[in-house]
Amino acid sequence: MSFTKLGNWGFKGVFITAMAVVIAIGLVGCKGKHKSINEMAFDARKRKIIEDFPKVPHDEILQQMAGNRVYGELQLSYKNTLIALKTETDYDCTKLIVVIMTPEVGRNITLANTYGIPFILKACDNLGLDCYDLSPQLATKDIGEIALFPEEGIWSQTGAAYIADLLGEIIDKYSEQRSSKDPTGKAKPAVFGDLPPGIDEVQDEEKTTRFRLKGNAQGFRMDHNITFPKRKQHILILGDDKIFNQYLENSAIATALLQKRYPDKEIINAGMPHYTMDDFESLYREKARYVEADLLIVCTDGGDILDQYFSQRNKFSRQKKIYLPTNTEEDFYDQLYRNK
């Protein structure tokens, strides 16, 4: 985006950044730990763009004629990120498969999935990726039975058990899959996932859905640590709330049920709430690849395409970066929220 296009935001952003630098310099002589000048300047810029673009459109993109070009850009962004993930898994000799998994199908299908699922299937076909669409099976189920919060893709205990059954059928097809990459001599990080290492606390944001969140020392939602050198097939599963299984105890989540079913495999849950395709790609590239996965299952749905929108990424992306809108995204934002 050009400086002229940013208008007042550009000048305000420079001012805010400059003020952050001045404040940071004043703190240099103070005792204790403080953020660096660069960190403070970044935080100020990030806050400013979120304040300037606080809204996060979703289905509105598909409901407005002006959203056609935006959706095209988001589709391209999603596909390019999937290509990047495939490139990385190919390098690691890890088999990448895509699983489309959401309760928002059948009678409860959303615009995001009406348009998004066919696109994902076609993109995977073009890239030569194995893709499994679980929509037909999930559409036969009572959404009130399998989902606690359908609009967030959060499964009930019954839903998590059903997902474990569906994923188990897929895992069985790749029982002989092994990475041929030799990891000998490669240094590994201490943490592979994005959960705080060793977390063990009761989550009670909503008292009616309290649950105990436990993670291993390596940042995954698991009750045990992964050991090396590996002696089992490693199956890494990436996803958002649909694989993280928020509001369920560890023993009831889909990956724990799969682990119990397959003691000869290591089922690794790298799911995190709000994550989308670019989060899956960056997490794998930066840390999760070091678990030496033989099989990588990415759980996604049509909503992940819409979640590539810049204001969504600025609020929820795991990457420490600022997402500026493309001209098309900003024009759509202005038309939807500012020009009324």
C-alpha angles and dihedrals in degrees: 000000000000123000089240090055091055091057113171091003090065094054093042091048092053090048093049091048092050092050090050090054092050092050092047092052089053090056097051093088095046123102120248134041118311135173117267121254091254092050093051092047090050093049091051092051092046092051090048096054091046089051091049093047105029097150124089112201117203122158087011087078090063095040096058125070087219088061094068094088091042092053090050090055092047091050090052091048091051093048094046090052090050089051090052091051091049090051091053095046091047089055089051092046088237119147110238119203129173124220121193106212128168139128089222096092138095111024088355097050116143130212088251091062096036089063100022104053096057089048093052092048091051094045091052091048090052091050094046092243123150106242128186120196109203092183097104092055095042092047090065093059129087104254091212089059100046101036133055092190109013095185090059095042092241113155128219119228088267090050093049090052091050091048089052089055092050094046090046090059089055095045090053089063092060101042091125096046112122132167113242092204114120108224094186113140096005115134116235130208117242090236125045102174137049102247115104104266113262095003113176114166143125114256109212107162086130111029092209091060103039115156139166114250114207129176136176126248090265097062100259130120093251136114095227138042125251112246129212143250085046120236099178137055107275115220114188117196121198124189146114128257089324091070099025088060098208117204092028126103116247093254091059101047119109096247092051089052089049091049090054090050094048109039088162091064135059109233107198120197111205094161120137131181116261094010119142137179098295089049091051090050096047094044091051093045096047104037121341095067089072092072085079095234118199091191128026117197115193113196112204144147141191093281090068089068093057090045089067087078110121099241090051090051093049090056102039111018116121090215119094096233141106119247111210117197121252114237089259093051094048094047090052091047091051093048094048101042112012110037098059 
